[in-house]
Amino acid sequence: MIVAIASENGLVAGHFGRCPGYVLFEIENGGIAWKKEIANPGHEPGFLPPYLADLGVQCIIAGGMGSRAQTLFAEKGIETCTGIQGPIDEAIKDYISGNLQPGPSSCDHSSGVHNCE
């Protein structure tokens, strides 16, 4: 299973689409098989779901993500976990152990104003 975490300076980024990059982890047998950092190829509506699906991503972890993006990822069979904060390495450890606690998205697009922490 490949998990993508929105990344900014070693922390889980507050906005999935506008973060500087992603850290991809291949999870096998309850551990990390490999880790790879990739740059964000750009924030264009509808681009990231097929792009990440083509990379084999099955789960996304981020601080925030708009509801439209979450729907597009779901259509590609990709799970989204939002409301996550802190170091990326802690987030992936919590995910693997089943202790990741998703919460409200830190990004609010509902008002038409982009407000991400």
MMTF fields as JSON, N, C-alpha, C and O atoms, coordinates in Angstrom:
{
  "mmtfVersion": "1.0.0",
  "mmtfProducer": "UNKNOWN",
  "numBonds": 467,
  "numAtoms": 468,
  "numGroups": 117,
  "numChains": 1,
  "numModels": 1,
  "chainsPerModel": [1],
  "groupsPerChain": [117],
  "chainIdList": ["A"],
  "bondAtomList": [4, 2, 8, 6, 12, 10, 16, 14, 20, 18, 24, 22, 28, 26, 32, 30, 36, 34, 40, 38, 44, 42, 48, 46, 52, 50, 56, 54, 60, 58, 64, 62, 68, 66, 72, 70, 76, 74, 80, 78, 84, 82, 88, 86, 92, 90, 96, 94, 100, 98, 104, 102, 108, 106, 112, 110, 116, 114, 120, 118, 124, 122, 128, 126, 132, 130, 136, 134, 140, 138, 144, 142, 148, 146, 152, 150, 156, 154, 160, 158, 164, 162, 168, 166, 172, 170, 176, 174, 180, 178, 184, 182, 188, 186, 192, 190, 196, 194, 200, 198, 204, 202, 208, 206, 212, 210, 216, 214, 220, 218, 224, 222, 228, 226, 232, 230, 236, 234, 240, 238, 244, 242, 248, 246, 252, 250, 256, 254, 260, 258, 264, 262, 268, 266, 272, 270, 276, 274, 280, 278, 284, 282, 288, 286, 292, 290, 296, 294, 300, 298, 304, 302, 308, 306, 312, 310, 316, 314, 320, 318, 324, 322, 328, 326, 332, 330, 336, 334, 340, 338, 344, 342, 348, 346, 352, 350, 356, 354, 360, 358, 364, 362, 368, 366, 372, 370, 376, 374, 380, 378, 384, 382, 388, 386, 392, 390, 396, 394, 400, 398, 404, 402, 408, 406, 412, 410, 416, 414, 420, 418, 424, 422, 428, 426, 432, 430, 436, 434, 440, 438, 444, 442, 448, 446, 452, 450, 456, 454, 460, 458, 464, 462],
  "bondOrderList": [1, 1, 1, 1, 1, 1, 1, 1, 1, 1, 1, 1, 1, 1, 1, 1, 1, 1, 1, 1, 1, 1, 1, 1, 1, 1, 1, 1, 1, 1, 1, 1, 1, 1, 1, 1, 1, 1, 1, 1, 1, 1, 1, 1, 1, 1, 1, 1, 1, 1, 1, 1, 1, 1, 1, 1, 1, 1, 1, 1, 1, 1, 1, 1, 1, 1, 1, 1, 1, 1, 1, 1, 1, 1, 1, 1, 1, 1, 1, 1, 1, 1, 1, 1, 1, 1, 1, 1, 1, 1, 1, 1, 1, 1, 1, 1, 1, 1, 1, 1, 1, 1, 1, 1, 1, 1, 1, 1, 1, 1, 1, 1, 1, 1, 1, 1],
  "groupList": [{"groupName": "MET", "atomNameList": ["N", "CA", "C", "O"], "elementList": ["N", "C", "C", "O"], "formalChargeList": [0, 0, 0, 0], "bondAtomList": [1, 0, 2, 1, 3, 2], "bondOrderList": [1, 1, 2], "singleLetterCode": "M", "chemCompType": "L-PEPTIDE LINKING"}, {"groupName": "ILE", "atomNameList": ["N", "CA", "C", "O"], "elementList": ["N", "C", "C", "O"], "formalChargeList": [0, 0, 0, 0], "bondAtomList": [1, 0, 2, 1, 3, 2], "bondOrderList": [1, 1, 2], "singleLetterCode": "I", "chemCompType": "L-PEPTIDE LINKING"}, {"groupName": "VAL", "atomNameList": ["N", "CA", "C", "O"], "elementList": ["N", "C", "C", "O"], "formalChargeList": [0, 0, 0, 0], "bondAtomList": [1, 0, 2, 1, 3, 2], "bondOrderList": [1, 1, 2], "singleLetterCode": "V", "chemCompType": "L-PEPTIDE LINKING"}, {"groupName": "ALA", "atomNameList": ["N", "CA", "C", "O"], "elementList": ["N", "C", "C", "O"], "formalChargeList": [0, 0, 0, 0], "bondAtomList": [1, 0, 2, 1, 3, 2], "bondOrderList": [1, 1, 2], "singleLetterCode": "A", "chemCompType": "L-PEPTIDE LINKING"}, {"groupName": "SER", "atomNameList": ["N", "CA", "C", "O"], "elementList": ["N", "C", "C", "O"], "formalChargeList": [0, 0, 0, 0], "bondAtomList": [1, 0, 2, 1, 3, 2], "bondOrderList": [1, 1, 2], "singleLetterCode": "S", "chemCompType": "L-PEPTIDE LINKING"}, {"groupName": "GLU", "atomNameList": ["N", "CA", "C", "O"], "elementList": ["N", "C", "C", "O"], "formalChargeList": [0, 0, 0, 0], "bondAtomList": [1, 0, 2, 1, 3, 2], "bondOrderList": [1, 1, 2], "singleLetterCode": "E", "chemCompType": "L-PEPTIDE LINKING"}, {"groupName": "ASN", "atomNameList": ["N", "CA", "C", "O"], "elementList": ["N", "C", "C", "O"], "formalChargeList": [0, 0, 0, 0], "bondAtomList": [1, 0, 2, 1, 3, 2], "bondOrderList": [1, 1, 2], "singleLetterCode": "N", "chemCompType": "L-PEPTIDE LINKING"}, {"groupName": "GLY", "atomNameList": ["N", "CA", "C", "O"], "elementList": ["N", "C", "C", "O"], "formalChargeList": [0, 0, 0, 0], "bondAtomList": [1, 0, 2, 1, 3, 2], "bondOrderList": [1, 1, 2], "singleLetterCode": "G", "chemCompType": "PEPTIDE LINKING"}, {"groupName": "LEU", "atomNameList": ["N", "CA", "C", "O"], "elementList": ["N", "C", "C", "O"], "formalChargeList": [0, 0, 0, 0], "bondAtomList": [1, 0, 2, 1, 3, 2], "bondOrderList": [1, 1, 2], "singleLetterCode": "L", "chemCompType": "L-PEPTIDE LINKING"}, {"groupName": "HIS", "atomNameList": ["N", "CA", "C", "O"], "elementList": ["N", "C", "C", "O"], "formalChargeList": [0, 0, 0, 0], "bondAtomList": [1, 0, 2, 1, 3, 2], "bondOrderList": [1, 1, 2], "singleLetterCode": "H", "chemCompType": "L-PEPTIDE LINKING"}, {"groupName": "PHE", "atomNameList": ["N", "CA", "C", "O"], "elementList": ["N", "C", "C", "O"], "formalChargeList": [0, 0, 0, 0], "bondAtomList": [1, 0, 2, 1, 3, 2], "bondOrderList": [1, 1, 2], "singleLetterCode": "F", "chemCompType": "L-PEPTIDE LINKING"}, {"groupName": "ARG", "atomNameList": ["N", "CA", "C", "O"], "elementList": ["N", "C", "C", "O"], "formalChargeList": [0, 0, 0, 0], "bondAtomList": [1, 0, 2, 1, 3, 2], "bondOrderList": [1, 1, 2], "singleLetterCode": "R", "chemCompType": "L-PEPTIDE LINKING"}, {"groupName": "CYS", "atomNameList": ["N", "CA", "C", "O"], "elementList": ["N", "C", "C", "O"], "formalChargeList": [0, 0, 0, 0], "bondAtomList": [1, 0, 2, 1, 3, 2], "bondOrderList": [1, 1, 2], "singleLetterCode": "C", "chemCompType": "L-PEPTIDE LINKING"}, {"groupName": "PRO", "atomNameList": ["N", "CA", "C", "O"], "elementList": ["N", "C", "C", "O"], "formalChargeList": [0, 0, 0, 0], "bondAtomList": [1, 0, 2, 1, 3, 2], "bondOrderList": [1, 1, 2], "singleLetterCode": "P", "chemCompType": "L-PEPTIDE LINKING"}, {"groupName": "TYR", "atomNameList": ["N", "CA", "C", "O"], "elementList": ["N", "C", "C", "O"], "formalChargeList": [0, 0, 0, 0], "bondAtomList": [1, 0, 2, 1, 3, 2], "bondOrderList": [1, 1, 2], "singleLetterCode": "Y", "chemCompType": "L-PEPTIDE LINKING"}, {"groupName": "TRP", "atomNameList": ["N", "CA", "C", "O"], "elementList": ["N", "C", "C", "O"], "formalChargeList": [0, 0, 0, 0], "bondAtomList": [1, 0, 2, 1, 3, 2], "bondOrderList": [1, 1, 2], "singleLetterCode": "W", "chemCompType": "L-PEPTIDE LINKING"}, {"groupName": "LYS", "atomNameList": ["N", "CA", "C", "O"], "elementList": ["N", "C", "C", "O"], "formalChargeList": [0, 0, 0, 0], "bondAtomList": [1, 0, 2, 1, 3, 2], "bondOrderList": [1, 1, 2], "singleLetterCode": "K", "chemCompType": "L-PEPTIDE LINKING"}, {"groupName": "ASP", "atomNameList": ["N", "CA", "C", "O"], "elementList": ["N", "C", "C", "O"], "formalChargeList": [0, 0, 0, 0], "bondAtomList": [1, 0, 2, 1, 3, 2], "bondOrderList": [1, 1, 2], "singleLetterCode": "D", "chemCompType": "L-PEPTIDE LINKING"}, {"groupName": "GLN", "atomNameList": ["N", "CA", "C", "O"], "elementList": ["N", "C", "C", "O"], "formalChargeList": [0, 0, 0, 0], "bondAtomList": [1, 0, 2, 1, 3, 2], "bondOrderList": [1, 1, 2], "singleLetterCode": "Q", "chemCompType": "L-PEPTIDE LINKING"}, {"groupName": "THR", "atomNameList": ["N", "CA", "C", "O"], "elementList": ["N", "C", "C", "O"], "formalChargeList": [0, 0, 0, 0], "bondAtomList": [1, 0, 2, 1, 3, 2], "bondOrderList": [1, 1, 2], "singleLetterCode": "T", "chemCompType": "L-PEPTIDE LINKING"}],
  "groupTypeList": [0, 1, 2, 3, 1, 3, 4, 5, 6, 7, 8, 2, 3, 7, 9, 10, 7, 11, 12, 13, 7, 14, 2, 8, 10, 5, 1, 5, 6, 7, 7, 1, 3, 15, 16, 16, 5, 1, 3, 6, 13, 7, 9, 5, 13, 7, 10, 8, 13, 13, 14, 8, 3, 17, 8, 7, 2, 18, 12, 1, 1, 3, 7, 7, 0, 7, 4, 11, 3, 18, 19, 8, 10, 3, 5, 16, 7, 1, 5, 19, 12, 19, 7, 1, 18, 7, 13, 1, 17, 5, 3, 1, 16, 17, 14, 1, 4, 7, 6, 8, 18, 13, 7, 13, 4, 4, 12, 17, 9, 4, 4, 7, 2, 9, 6, 12, 5],
  "groupIdList": [1, 2, 3, 4, 5, 6, 7, 8, 9, 10, 11, 12, 13, 14, 15, 16, 17, 18, 19, 20, 21, 22, 23, 24, 25, 26, 27, 28, 29, 30, 31, 32, 33, 34, 35, 36, 37, 38, 39, 40, 41, 42, 43, 44, 45, 46, 47, 48, 49, 50, 51, 52, 53, 54, 55, 56, 57, 58, 59, 60, 61, 62, 63, 64, 65, 66, 67, 68, 69, 70, 71, 72, 73, 74, 75, 76, 77, 78, 79, 80, 81, 82, 83, 84, 85, 86, 87, 88, 89, 90, 91, 92, 93, 94, 95, 96, 97, 98, 99, 100, 101, 102, 103, 104, 105, 106, 107, 108, 109, 110, 111, 112, 113, 114, 115, 116, 117],
  "secStructList": [7, 3, 3, 3, 3, 3, 3, 3, 6, 6, 3, 3, 7, 1, 7, 6, 6, 6, 1, 1, 3, 3, 3, 3, 3, 3, 3, 3, 6, 6, 3, 3, 3, 3, 3, 3, 3, 3, 3, 7, 7, 7, 7, 7, 6, 6, 6, 2, 2, 2, 2, 2, 2, 2, 6, 6, 3, 3, 3, 3, 3, 7, 1, 7, 7, 7, 2, 2, 2, 2, 2, 2, 2, 2, 2, 6, 6, 7, 3, 3, 3, 7, 1, 7, 7, 1, 5, 2, 2, 2, 2, 2, 2, 2, 2, 2, 2, 6, 7, 7, 7, 7, 7, 1, 7, 1, 3, 3, 7, 6, 6, 1, 1, 7, 3, 3, 7],
  "xCoordList": [0.85, 0.0, 0.891, 1.881, 0.542, 1.292, 0.452, -0.712, 1.072, 0.446, 1.2, 2.431, 0.46, 1.055, 0.708, -0.452, 1.726, 1.499, 1.892, 3.003, 0.966, 1.255, 2.358, 2.266, 3.405, 4.607, 4.993, 4.92, 5.404, 5.971, 6.954, 6.553, 8.234, 9.294, 9.252, 9.446, 9.001, 8.995, 7.716, 7.6, 6.756, 5.475, 4.356, 4.49, 3.257, 2.068, 1.542, 1.24, 1.436, 1.006, -0.481, -1.273, -0.839, -2.215, -3.149, -4.36, -2.621, -3.473, -2.847, -1.721, -3.569, -3.029, -2.632, -1.542, -3.467, -3.203, -2.147, -1.516, -1.936, -1.016, 0.294, 1.059, 0.551, 1.792, 2.974, 2.777, 4.198, 5.375, 5.645, 6.191, 5.265, 5.546, 4.82, 4.018, 5.126, 4.502, 5.582, 6.58, 5.377, 6.246, 5.419, 4.36, 5.917, 5.243, 5.905, 7.131, 5.084, 5.561, 4.909, 3.696, 5.704, 5.152, 5.101, 6.123, 3.9, 3.696, 3.556, 2.693, 4.412, 4.359, 4.597, 5.493, 3.809, 3.991, 4.128, 4.946, 3.326, 3.319, 4.51, 4.751, 5.259, 6.419, 6.587, 5.827, 7.577, 7.851, 8.865, 9.998, 8.466, 9.352, 10.246, 11.431, 9.667, 10.449, 9.746, 8.548, 10.535, 10.06, 10.63, 11.809, 9.794, 10.232, 9.565, 8.358, 10.334, 9.786, 9.622, 10.514, 8.467, 8.22, 7.705, 7.048, 8.006, 7.506, 6.046, 5.596, 5.321, 3.949, 4.004, 4.619, 3.376, 3.442, 2.573, 2.575, 1.841, 1.005, -0.414, -0.929, -1.038, -2.397, -3.375, -3.69, -3.841, -4.875, -6.055, -5.876, -7.25, -8.416, -8.528, -8.492, -8.666, -8.863, -7.602, -7.689, -6.426, -5.199, -4.616, -4.221, -4.563, -3.874, -4.514, -3.771, -5.83, -6.38, -5.872, -5.399, -5.946, -5.423, -3.899, -3.358, -3.204, -1.747, -1.29, -0.441, -1.851, -1.453, -1.963, -1.295, -3.13, -3.628, -2.667, -2.411, -2.138, -1.175, 0.119, 0.82, 0.446, 1.624, 1.336, 2.232, 0.082, -0.298, -0.739, -0.901, -0.94, -1.348, -2.74, -3.653, -2.886, -4.174, -4.724, -5.889, -3.887, -4.32, -3.543, -2.347, -4.24, -3.637, -3.844, -4.936, -2.773, -2.83, -2.48, -1.471, -3.316, -3.076, -3.766, -4.641, -3.354, -4.049, -5.42, -6.394, -5.493, -6.757, -6.87, -5.876, -8.115, -8.427, -9.881, -10.737, -10.16, -11.525, -12.402, -11.906, -13.697, -14.621, -14.666, -14.841, -14.511, -14.508, -13.316, -13.45, -12.146, -10.958, -11.159, -10.784, -11.749, -11.989, -12.902, -12.693, -13.904, -14.809, -14.07, -14.276, -13.209, -12.453, -11.496, -11.328, -10.865, -9.992, -10.805, -10.376, -11.961, -12.82, -13.225, -13.295, -13.49, -13.844, -12.7, -12.932, -11.467, -10.291, -9.95, -8.952, -10.787, -10.541, -9.461, -8.873, -9.189, -8.14, -8.782, -9.611, -8.382, -8.858, -8.18, -7.009, -8.905, -8.311, -8.454, -9.516, -7.375, -7.354, -6.941, -5.786, -7.859, -7.571, -7.604, -8.013, -7.163, -7.123, -5.877, -5.812, -4.889, -3.657, -2.626, -2.479, -1.921, -0.876, 0.365, 0.305, 1.487, 2.718, 3.695, 3.5, 4.766, 5.81, 5.299, 4.495, 5.775, 5.38, 5.72, 4.914, 6.908, 7.315, 6.388, 6.144, 5.871, 4.919, 3.578, 2.938, 3.156, 1.876, 1.89, 0.918, 2.982, 3.019, 3.105, 2.511, 3.83, 3.878, 2.489, 2.08, 1.762, 0.402, -0.521, -1.378, -0.35, -1.169, -0.929, -1.875, 0.335, 0.688, 0.158, -0.32, 0.248, -0.18, -1.693, -2.212, -2.396, -3.844, -4.25, -5.403, -3.303, -3.576, -3.727, -3.795, -3.782, -3.95, -5.368, -6.33, -5.504, -6.802, -7.193, -6.887, -7.866, -8.324, -9.289, -9.991, -9.304, -10.192, -10.741, -10.641, -11.318, -11.84, -10.715, -9.598, -11.024, -10.055, -9.644, -10.486, -8.344, -7.852, -8.086, -7.715, -8.696, -8.923, -10.423, -11.152, -10.873, -12.298, -12.535, -12.193, -13.12, -13.451, -14.939, -15.387, -15.696, -17.153, -17.661, -18.7, -16.956, -17.427, -16.964, -17.316, -16.18, -15.616, -14.308, -13.645, -13.94, -12.676, -11.72, -12.083, -10.514, -9.517, -8.892, -8.146, -9.194, -8.722, -8.084, -8.763, -6.767, -6.049, -5.045, -4.345, -4.988, -4.034, -2.651, -1.706],
  "yCoordList": [-1.173, 0.0, 1.231, 1.287, 2.215, 3.466, 4.57, 4.769, 5.279, 6.39, 7.657, 7.676, 8.719, 10.024, 10.988, 11.11, 11.67, 12.668, 14.036, 14.225, 14.989, 16.364, 16.888, 16.779, 17.459, 17.787, 19.264, 19.871, 19.808, 21.16, 21.226, 21.221, 21.287, 21.382, 20.243, 20.471, 19.023, 17.859, 17.654, 16.707, 18.546, 18.459, 18.136, 18.351, 17.619, 17.406, 18.788, 19.602, 19.049, 20.359, 20.585, 19.643, 21.84, 22.215, 22.101, 21.974, 22.142, 22.063, 21.109, 21.325, 20.056, 19.028, 19.555, 19.244, 20.326, 20.769, 21.836, 21.951, 22.617, 23.746, 23.542, 24.49, 22.326, 22.059, 22.006, 21.804, 22.187, 22.128, 20.733, 20.612, 19.693, 18.351, 17.289, 17.578, 16.046, 14.887, 13.881, 13.75, 13.179, 12.064, 10.802, 10.632, 9.927, 8.67, 7.563, 7.48, 6.721, 5.578, 4.323, 4.288, 3.298, 1.98, 1.207, 1.003, 0.779, 0.029, -1.449, -1.824, -2.28, -3.729, -4.441, -4.069, -5.448, -6.281, -5.451, -5.76, -4.404, -3.592, -2.671, -2.157, -2.453, -1.559, -0.757, -0.923, 0.104, 0.951, 0.253, 0.005, -0.064, -0.708, 0.328, 0.084, 1.49, 2.587, 3.91, 3.97, 4.966, 6.34, 7.175, 7.053, 8.026, 8.849, 10.211, 10.298, 11.265, 12.622, 13.076, 12.896, 13.67, 14.226, 15.652, 15.988, 16.474, 17.853, 17.862, 16.986, 18.85, 19.05, 19.495, 20.517, 18.749, 19.108, 20.311, 20.746, 20.844, 22.016, 21.804, 20.686, 22.888, 22.821, 23.268, 24.451, 22.292, 22.56, 21.665, 20.465, 22.223, 21.416, 20.147, 20.184, 19.019, 17.743, 17.032, 15.896, 17.654, 17.035, 15.993, 14.909, 16.317, 15.444, 14.057, 13.089, 13.909, 12.553, 11.544, 10.48, 11.823, 10.82, 10.703, 9.614, 11.81, 11.789, 10.854, 9.989, 11.029, 10.194, 8.761, 7.823, 8.582, 7.228, 6.483, 5.295, 7.169, 6.556, 6.163, 5.261, 6.83, 6.483, 5.342, 4.877, 4.898, 3.789, 4.191, 3.336, 5.494, 5.973, 5.453, 5.515, 4.935, 4.419, 5.177, 5.01, 6.016, 6.806, 8.105, 8.132, 9.194, 10.513, 11.022, 10.922, 11.574, 12.174, 13.646, 13.988, 14.526, 15.962, 16.682, 16.132, 17.907, 18.73, 19.118, 19.109, 19.462, 19.889, 19.592, 19.447, 19.507, 19.243, 19.621, 19.311, 20.275, 20.65, 19.435, 18.369, 19.602, 18.474, 17.981, 16.784, 18.876, 18.445, 17.53, 16.504, 17.908, 17.065, 15.705, 14.675, 15.704, 14.431, 13.534, 12.322, 14.121, 13.358, 12.799, 11.643, 13.614, 13.151, 12.021, 11.075, 12.112, 11.03, 9.767, 8.669, 9.908, 8.752, 8.047, 6.819, 8.818, 8.237, 7.406, 6.497, 7.715, 6.956, 5.832, 5.133, 5.657, 4.615, 4.964, 4.077, 6.261, 6.72, 7.278, 8.186, 6.719, 7.173, 8.497, 8.699, 9.393, 10.647, 10.741, 10.457, 11.14, 11.351, 12.796, 13.152, 13.627, 15.044, 15.383, 14.578, 16.594, 17.045, 16.568, 16.619, 16.106, 15.578, 16.704, 17.514, 16.739, 17.741, 17.057, 15.921, 17.758, 17.263, 16.707, 16.818, 16.097, 15.54, 14.403, 13.576, 14.377, 13.343, 11.95, 11.028, 11.794, 10.47, 9.956, 8.752, 10.845, 10.434, 10.056, 9.093, 10.815, 10.529, 9.145, 8.399, 8.799, 7.489, 6.367, 5.306, 6.583, 5.576, 5.356, 4.218, 6.45, 6.331, 5.633, 4.842, 5.923, 5.277, 3.764, 2.976, 3.377, 1.957, 1.221, 0.091, 1.872, 1.222, 1.289, 0.696, 2.009, 2.148, 3.215, 3.259, 4.082, 5.122, 6.521, 7.497, 6.631, 7.955, 8.439, 7.716, 9.632, 10.182, 11.342, 12.494, 11.056, 12.134, 13.054, 12.633, 14.299, 15.277, 16.188, 15.893, 17.293, 18.245, 18.777, 19.012, 18.955, 19.496, 20.895, 21.704, 21.181, 22.516, 23.509, 24.677, 23.055, 23.893, 24.05, 23.061, 25.283, 25.548, 26.262, 27.434, 25.549, 26.136, 26.472, 27.026, 26.145, 26.236, 27.649, 27.824, 28.653, 30.017, 30.653, 31.793, 29.915, 30.478, 31.2, 31.651, 31.312, 31.944, 30.839, 29.937, 30.902, 29.883, 30.197, 31.168, 29.376, 29.627, 28.365, 27.521, 28.236, 27.06, 27.483, 28.485, 26.697, 26.991, 26.551, 26.715],
  "zCoordList": [0.0, 0.0, 0.0, 0.729, -0.816, -0.858, -0.219, -0.566, 0.723, 1.433, 1.054, 1.057, 0.726, 0.426, 1.551, 1.945, 2.061, 3.108, 2.566, 2.071, 2.664, 2.266, 3.181, 4.403, 2.576, 3.335, 3.216, 2.147, 4.357, 4.381, 5.559, 6.723, 5.229, 6.243, 7.258, 8.452, 6.795, 7.676, 8.463, 9.241, 8.258, 8.963, 7.981, 6.776, 8.509, 7.685, 7.306, 8.179, 6.016, 5.52, 5.776, 5.795, 5.969, 6.249, 5.058, 5.241, 3.847, 2.652, 1.657, 1.208, 1.311, 0.437, -0.937, -1.418, -1.564, -2.929, -3.058, -4.109, -2.024, -2.109, -1.342, -1.16, -0.897, -0.162, -1.139, -2.337, -0.633, -1.505, -2.088, -3.185, -1.358, -1.85, -1.058, -0.17, -1.407, -0.778, -0.423, -1.131, 0.67, 1.018, 0.816, 1.42, -0.036, -0.323, 0.482, 0.56, 1.073, 1.841, 1.289, 1.085, 1.048, 0.723, 2.031, 2.687, 2.401, 3.637, 3.274, 2.48, 3.864, 3.644, 4.965, 5.721, 5.24, 6.432, 7.711, 8.578, 7.818, 9.034, 9.194, 10.286, 8.123, 8.196, 6.92, 5.965, 6.91, 5.755, 4.851, 5.265, 3.626, 2.66, 1.98, 1.754, 1.657, 1.094, 1.328, 1.607, 1.203, 1.402, 0.265, -0.07, -0.329, -1.458, -1.375, -1.153, -1.549, -1.564, -3.002, -3.83, -3.288, -4.623, -4.476, -3.491, -5.453, -5.463, -5.887, -6.626, -5.415, -5.858, -7.32, -7.624, -8.228, -9.642, -10.008, -11.16, -9.054, -9.316, -8.85, -8.862, -8.442, -7.908, -8.985, -9.12, -9.742, -10.739, -10.39, -10.187, -10.317, -9.959, -10.798, -12.028, -10.092, -10.754, -11.209, -11.676, -11.093, -11.586, -10.631, -11.06, -9.342, -8.389, -8.202, -8.04, -8.214, -8.042, -9.077, -8.679, -10.383, -11.323, -11.271, -11.46, -11.019, -10.934, -9.813, -10.029, -8.628, -7.487, -7.634, -7.199, -8.235, -8.494, -9.423, -9.224, -10.428, -11.346, -10.64, -11.097, -9.527, -8.734, -7.756, -7.053, -7.719, -6.849, -5.46, -4.589, -5.234, -3.911, -3.583, -4.406, -2.356, -1.904, -0.706, -0.347, -0.082, 1.067, 1.084, 0.793, 1.431, 1.548, 2.956, 3.515, 3.528, 4.856, 4.711, 4.094, 5.28, 5.19, 6.342, 7.011, 6.55, 7.523, 7.02, 7.772, 5.735, 5.175, 3.7, 2.989, 3.26, 1.861, 1.64, 2.468, 0.549, 0.235, -0.035, -0.398, 0.144, -0.03, -1.473, -1.703, -2.453, -3.86, -4.128, -4.795, -3.604, -3.786, -3.122, -3.683, -1.933, -1.249, -2.082, -2.148, -2.711, -3.571, -4.783, -5.156, -5.403, -6.571, -6.201, -6.972, -5.022, -4.578, -4.307, -4.664, -3.686, -3.402, -4.694, -4.736, -5.745, -7.038, -7.615, -8.413, -7.213, -7.648, -6.67, -6.847, -5.63, -4.644, -3.648, -3.029, -3.484, -2.579, -1.307, -1.357, -0.179, 1.136, 1.491, 1.168, 2.149, 2.622, 4.136, 4.69, 4.792, 6.243, 6.475, 6.242, 6.927, 7.144, 8.633, 9.469, 8.931, 10.319, 11.04, 12.268, 10.292, 10.875, 10.976, 10.06, 12.098, 12.316, 12.865, 13.335, 12.801, 13.408, 12.41, 11.199, 12.93, 12.066, 11.184, 11.615, 9.958, 9.002, 9.521, 9.399, 10.1, 10.578, 11.674, 11.759, 12.508, 13.55, 12.924, 13.349, 11.913, 11.253, 10.608, 10.723, 9.933, 9.273, 10.306, 10.111, 11.392, 12.463, 13.046, 13.277, 13.284, 13.811, 12.813, 13.207, 11.525, 10.504, 10.508, 10.505, 10.515, 10.474, 11.706, 11.607, 12.862, 14.106, 14.326, 15.272, 13.453, 13.601, 14.603, 15.032, 14.982, 15.973, 15.39, 16.138, 14.062, 13.452, 13.733, 13.474, 14.252, 14.641, 13.722, 14.028, 12.6, 11.73, 12.478, 13.398, 12.063, 12.67, 11.604, 10.413, 12.022, 11.037, 10.148, 10.61, 8.901, 7.959, 8.388, 8.777, 8.318, 8.68, 7.55, 7.664, 6.465, 5.296, 5.074, 4.99, 4.98, 4.799, 3.476, 3.319, 2.535, 1.233, 1.139, 0.135, 2.166, 2.078, 1.833, 1.197, 2.321, 2.181, 0.864, 0.562, 0.093, -1.128, -0.864, -1.798, 0.381, 0.778, 1.169, 1.924, 0.665, 0.968, 2.315, 2.443, 3.332, 4.702, 5.249, 5.834, 5.057, 5.543, 6.594, 6.447, 7.662, 8.732, 8.334, 9.106]
}
